[in-house]
Amino acid sequence: MTEYRIRYTRNDMPEGYVGDTSKWAHTPSEAVKLLLQKNPDKTGTCVFKRGGSGKILSVQEITQH
């Protein structure tokens, strides 16, 4: 398994807020699914498991030295 860093914005937080979390998964798409209730729609808006909506900004693999 690989660790992924996911950056996101939330509509229920103040302007300019960027959330950051890390998840362990086999693929980047599986890591994002751990945060969301359903897949993002065509505009990129998604609903998070803990409520609220927002957008996923980036998903990057964390390399261990």
C-alpha positions as CSV (number, residue, x, y, z in Angstrom):
1,M,0.0,0.0,0.0
2,T,1.1,3.6,-0.6
3,E,0.4,6.7,1.3
4,Y,-1.3,9.6,-0.6
5,R,-1.6,13.3,0.4
6,I,-5.0,14.7,-0.6
7,R,-5.6,18.5,-0.7
8,Y,-9.1,19.8,-0.9
9,T,-11.4,22.8,-0.3
10,R,-14.7,22.8,1.6
11,N,-17.7,25.1,0.9
12,D,-18.6,25.2,4.6
13,M,-15.2,26.6,5.7
14,P,-13.9,30.2,5.4
15,E,-12.7,31.5,2.0
16,G,-9.2,30.4,1.2
17,Y,-9.3,27.2,3.4
18,V,-7.4,24.3,2.1
19,G,-7.6,21.0,3.9
20,D,-4.9,18.4,3.8
21,T,-5.0,14.7,4.8
22,S,-3.1,11.5,4.1
23,K,-4.6,8.1,3.4
24,W,-3.2,4.7,2.7
25,A,-4.5,2.9,-0.4
26,H,-3.4,0.9,-3.4
27,T,-4.3,3.6,-6.0
28,P,-4.9,7.4,-5.9
29,S,-8.6,6.9,-6.8
30,E,-9.1,4.5,-3.9
31,A,-7.5,7.0,-1.5
32,V,-10.0,9.7,-2.7
33,K,-12.9,7.3,-2.2
34,L,-12.0,7.0,1.5
35,L,-13.0,10.7,1.9
36,L,-16.1,10.9,-0.3
37,Q,-19.7,9.6,-0.1
38,K,-19.9,9.4,-3.9
39,N,-17.7,10.2,-6.9
40,P,-17.3,13.9,-7.9
41,D,-19.9,15.3,-10.4
42,K,-19.0,16.8,-13.8
43,T,-18.0,20.2,-12.3
44,G,-15.7,18.5,-9.8
45,T,-17.9,19.1,-6.8
46,C,-18.0,16.3,-4.3
47,V,-19.8,15.4,-1.0
48,F,-17.5,14.3,1.8
49,K,-18.4,11.4,4.2
50,R,-18.4,13.8,7.2
51,G,-20.9,16.1,5.5
52,G,-20.4,19.2,3.5
53,S,-19.2,19.7,-0.1
54,G,-16.1,20.9,-1.8
55,K,-13.5,20.0,-4.4
56,I,-10.4,17.8,-4.5
57,L,-7.4,20.0,-5.5
58,S,-4.6,17.4,-5.7
59,V,-3.7,13.8,-4.9
60,Q,0.0,13.0,-4.7
61,E,2.0,10.0,-3.6
62,I,4.2,10.5,-0.5
63,T,7.6,9.0,-1.1
64,Q,9.5,7.6,1.8
65,H,13.3,8.0,2.0
